[in-house]
Structures are given as structure tokens and as C-alpha cells.
């Protein structure tokens, strides 16, 4: 031992000496230059000339949309491969970041074993995920047997599926449906018959690009021989489940025929209504009590609603309502009265909000007399309604604040026509910053418990059951990000454990012990009204981490939509947490053309007034910078679908305002898409962006078109454009816009414009959801915050 230790001591100086000699001979290597940035693809240019209304122009990339030109499509395939490689090269240095982000985002995806069961009659209906399977299974179980399998010791653990399988009935396994439809299962419609005997549903046939109707006998689990129809857009049960009405579309996806099929009969399905005119669209639905069917007939000239007796669906149609085109008309029935929820003109004068009318079913007047249920209130507007046998539920808005009220039914005749405040209203307490309320699904007309979903920028979606008779409410599902679990309650035995009284509820909530899983302790939500160029006040919602906010130093992402009268989605999104926790500010601009501000707000941002939406968005972007909410050189924009149109147009007007942008399946070439549609368009598309045949609309389309207004010799921000082969707007729109931006703008490798394509519908695959979100987030961090 001593000799070995001695040898070790002797050798050390020799080793050190040898290292010194080697160091003396070492010559420093010259630093290697960074790799050259990848070069963007350059697709061929084949100019095609167009002219309309005295204006002429060329489209050098028109060939990308020629789907019937085999040579052009071969070129397109090559070009798409080049774009894919270029995107991979640009993002190659973010692979580790993308992997980290994907892990973060995937870990926050709500691990829901099942949807909260929905009570309808004697049954509890729900969907659940089986281990190792991609798609859900639709199931039901008898409510009276449910209590045995509820964990009363730990209510939050919910229903014991393992031992509860003995009382469970599998109705439809969508994994098996995927085998029927080429490995892919996407359902659009699903309706259980009122007698709980049949399930009618439509599945997407991607090979033929339409939805296929099937009816399944729930007693035996087998498919019925009829009806089985293609291109189905609407379904409604009649005759207590013995008959099914369905709407079929033509080759341009226009709903134009309504058929009635008698279940179990060998007779041919009966054609109830056909509309050969190309500007007429049909839809059908049943009233909640299943006593009537309503048929909506929309055209560019009018909006009509017809009534069918559900007990005798072949007895004919009765016209009950007619008004101007482009209006919302929903008819319900309750104890001998028809209720109409609409935003149609009142006494010839346009209105800025929805209102509720009623008329006796037995009325024989032509035209039918309707009376206002509530007096008009300019401050308190009705956003939506829902019915059950005992109550009318109203979703109302007081300026920008949502409220939920219930009114007992039937209504007293002496109160009809009075102000809302004159009714005996029950109000549900809400947390702060509610962005939207969605009613339903509420299938059980005879139940006094109604379900709805509350969304907020600072709270995961909360599914709530509200007992209208007792005033009690229960959160039946909400993700808890703080404890990395999802609260899912099943059955009446369940209750919330460790409940506390939240400090951000309205005064009438103190007696209720339910609690919201909100995140306002960690993330702040500020709301502003930003003056636009013409003085209109634009609602701007700003979300940020309370611990990472520094005036004038934070990067920011501004969302916008402003189209179709749709409310901007400001709900909490788990993927945004990765940006918030890195100090980003997330903002939402409720520009004109969107929903939530009344009918005038919508009309002030469509067709010839479309530019208002763009200018509103730009004013909100400038507000963020001028108020030092976001650092001047670190603002990014984000838009989905028509929101991509908005953000791309804003970039054309002010390219130096943004450092980056993410455009998701955007609408970028309205001139050619509206003038020469390749994929079927709807009347809503033309009402939104304009009719090219109208010279004023045409000029507005040209003025706002992202593809036609790209600035030459301007420095554009870094832009990620995502598109899909399963989208209403063709891949060629994104490809054309990307190619032209690169051609016209100043080339800067630090501000790449890249195109990312997907072949699957991302919403149907959680892995793809997290992967796509990780890439978009990594792109923003690299381009803005690196």
C-alpha cells in the first residue's frame, strides 16, 4: 500500500510537466464563422391578368390554385417540400426549446378521463377516454344506479369507472368509427332520440370531403339500414324518435333539401322541402320540448322561419316569421307560446341588440302578431336565452360585464313587456373578468338544473350546473393548474372538498361555498377602452404575470379577429402560460366587425367598412407601446382564420409596428377567393368581405386585401404562417402570400417569413396540439425575445 501511494506521488509532476509542454505547442484555432442563414424558396412566377370594374392587375402565383392542372400541382408539391425544409432550417436552433415547451404545454393539458355526465331523463350521458386509445367512447348509465359507484370519501375522485363498468352502456366507440372512415374520426352532429332508443350522428368522410349520416340502435348497438345519407349538414328528431329530419347539401355545400325518414320503415325518405335557388340556405332544429320542428330559410332577400308539428312531420310547413336577410332567428316553444329570439329590425328600424318576442301557437293572424317579452333596455342587453319547463334563462350584458338571470315560467301576462328589473330575477354570482358564457348542453327540458360554461382570461373554463329552483350551483368540471389536476364531479353525492369563499365574487355569493380555480393571484387582467382613429372606443384586455411585469420592457402578443360578428376568444389557454411565465404580455383587441358590441359594432367592421377593423387593431398596438405595456421593438401579432386577414392587413399598413406575427390558417387573398371561388363559400363570407360584383364592395376588398397590398421595399416582421389541407381557405392562399411578401419586402434573414403545413386537423389530436403550440411559441421567443 505504501509503495503504491509513493509511485502515485512521484508520477503526478511528470504528468503535469507533459501537459505544460503540450500547451506550449498549442495554437489557438480561428473562430468558425456562423453558418450561413438558409435561403428561402423561390417558386416560379407565371403571371395571369385580371380585370374588373375598370381595374386591371396581375397575379404571378395564380398557378398555385389551379387544382385541375397536373403540371401546376407537381410544381406545387415540389414547392411545398422546399417550404417544409426551409421552415425546418430556420427553426433548427430551437429544437431543444420546442421540446421543453412541448413538455410544458402537454403537462397542462387537462387529463380528463371523461366529460361530466349529463342528466337526461333516467340516463347519465358522458364521453370517456380508454387507455391507449386516440378517440373517445360515448357511454351512458342509469342515474338510479350511479350512487353506488361514487366515492363519498373522496368526492373529487369522481366515478369509479373500473367497478362501474357493470352499469355502463357503450353507445358509440369512435375508435371503431375511425376504422370505418380510413383511420380518422371527426364527428360534427350527434343527437339521441327523445325516447333514448336511437343515436343519429354524422362522421366526416375525408376521402369525399363531406359528412355521412348514420343511425344506431342503442338497444342492440347495431347500425340501422336507413337513413344513411351523404352530405348531411343538419338533423332533428320528430315523432318521439320514430322519425328523423335531415338536411342535405349540394356539390357547393349549400344546404338545399330537407328529408324525413321513418325509422324502421322500408319506405323511401320523403322530400319535405327543396330550394333550387343558389342564394337560399336551409336548416332544421327541434324545439327543446320536442313538440315542434323549426325550418329556417335564409336568402339574400329575406329570413323566414317555418313550423312543423313534430307529431306529424309530413303535415306541412307553416310560416311563423319573416324579416330582412342576415338576421338571427331562433324559435322555441313553451306551454302554448312560441318564443322568438332575434335581432331583426323592429317596426322597420334596425336594432343594435337581440330581443325576445312571443306569440300564441294557436294564433291565426297573417302575419302573426308577436309581443315583446321585455321592454328595450339600452344598458342591459340579452346575449342569449335558454329554456326548461320551469324557467327562462337569460345571459345578459351590462356594458362589458356578463350576468346570468333566471325568470320563472310561465310568465305572468301583466308583466310581459315590462323591464327586466320588474321580474323576480335570480342572479348567479360570477368571478371577475368573465369573457363569455356558453349555455348547455341542456337536453332535459323537464329538469330545473341547467348547465353552462364560464370562460375567463385568468381562469380555466368552468362547467357549472345551476339549480334554478333552489338557486344552488355546483362546479362540475374545471382544471386546477395549481395542483395539476382537473376537478370532475359525478352524481349528486359529489361536493367540493376544501372549499373556501372566494374574495372576488359578487355580494350575493357569500353563502355559497363553491370555489373557482382562478389564477388572478398570479396573473393580472387589465381592461381598457382605446380610442380608434375616428373616436370609437375599442375594448382591449391585457393579461400578464404579476411577478414578471416591468414597464416598457416586456415582449407582447396582440390577438385580434373582428369578423362575422363573432366574439373574440379570450378564454384562458394553457399554452399561453409558457409565454406569461417568461414575462410576455398577452393582449386581446375586440375590434369592430366582431361580436359583443351589438349589431352596429358588427356592421361597422364588415364589407365597405372592413378597414375600420384594421385601423382599430393598429390603434390598440400603438396603445400598448405608447403606454409602455410592451417594449417598442418586441410586439407580435396573432390571428386565426379571418383574424389572420386582420393581422396581415395591419402589417401591410404598419410593417415597422410589429417584430413578429403568427397567422393561423389565414384568409389572405379575398380578391381571387371571392371573385373565383375554388372551395365553396357561404353567404356569410360575402356579407362579411363583400360582393365583387358590387363596385363599392370590390374597391373595399382591394383596399384591405393582404395579398394585394404588400408594401414594396419595406422591412416586414418575422412571420410564421400555418396552414392545413383540412381548412376552408386553401393552402395556396398562404403559399401565394408568403412568396409575394418575400419578393416585395426587404430581405433580412433575422426576420424570416416561413410556412408550416399540417395534414391533420390539429384540434382532434392532443399531441399535435402541444407540438404546434410549442413551435409557434418557440418562433415568437426566437424572433422577439432572443
Order of alpha helices (4+ residues) and beta strands (2+ residues): alpha-beta-beta-alpha-alpha-beta-beta-beta-alpha-beta-alpha-beta-beta-beta-beta-beta-beta-beta-beta-beta-beta-beta-beta-beta-beta-beta-beta-beta-beta-beta-beta-beta-beta-beta-beta-beta-beta-beta-beta-alpha-beta-alpha-alpha-beta-alpha-beta-alpha-alpha-alpha-beta-alpha-beta-alpha
